[in-house]
């Protein structure tokens, strides 16, 4: 057999396996767990910051209806900018360094549309008779908002949090390209090194994280809707 | 800075990247429609089918687009074809969910009335169910199209070409004008896609439905 033929044979035999369990074992605590933690950190911070912005904006948009179309327009445009492009635009701004901050800014921007829309829809779903009754009982506007409207709107707001969280967990993987960390770092490293195991580890964990977050928030949504639970049984 | 960005747009390889991006997105969208629509039609009358479609859609929503594209690399190799397979897989769920729920939610009384008038199953599908479900079906296609244009930016990581190439080039060679030019081009393309498919959605809403929407019924 010629030398070239031998080399070719060797190539075929040593083709990297799709899953290298040894690598997974060796790098579990050093690489994989920190990447997972980083991913959870990015997602939780982003949803939390987005909620702090979206709740007041949503309440105001529900009150002052004229403000609602411009708000959905601006957040809608932000939402439709592809994430890699938004990351690129953000790091082009002087003073914004690559790292987790521009990733968090982008993830917050993506959550706003969904969260604001669901806050408004949630407040709209409160029956006017309920608000009338609360007013009749002598509650002030602030008390009505905090003790009647928001609690009743909560399931729909949580439904928004659920969609936003799943979306964000997916987009956060791309943030690793600008050094945001998280599970995307495994995927990009795997692409660079042509190492399928690392790609699969990052991809599977990101998907699992999104599905788990989805189910947990779905559970919360159901728990917050006791009236629906009663009706169903 | 702005003149430098325009210099990038004037580069001879810019139209080529743009063409790749549009071709990749369009091809993925068309293949996804060709797969999702027949499936939605087949399962429109079965409860199990609808449940399966919705679950596929939910899981599909949870899988990060980068994960699908990156997984295509070890499975299908580097290049346009590999990116096309990944983008098609990403484009199917929104179309499937919307087409399946849209067809299912056509009022049963209307279908009964049509049957009473002597329309066959095929006629009911073509003249009642599809037109009434059209806005919902097109909303799914629009979601999918915008998402595909966005995800096509990531094709660059597996050698699929497109405008993402410019972003990567600008990032790795720290050419801020190339980075921004690529990002702006992608953003504008995505917004045009959103607006264009929104218009398509309105165009395919039957006149009767529009009147009903206006009346608020």
Interface residues (C-beta under 8 A of the other chain):
Chain A: X16 X18 X77 X80 X81 X82 X83 X84 X85 X86 X88 X89 X91 X92 X166 X169 X170 X171 X173 X174 X177 X178 X184 X187 X188 X190 X191 X194 X196 X199 X200 X202 X203 X204 X206 X207 X210 X211 X214
Chain B: X58 X59 X61 X62 X63 X64 X65 X66 X67 X68 X70 X71 X73 X74 X146 X149 X150 X151 X153 X154 X157 X158 X164 X167 X170 X171 X176 X179 X180 X182 X183 X184 X186 X187 X190 X191 X194
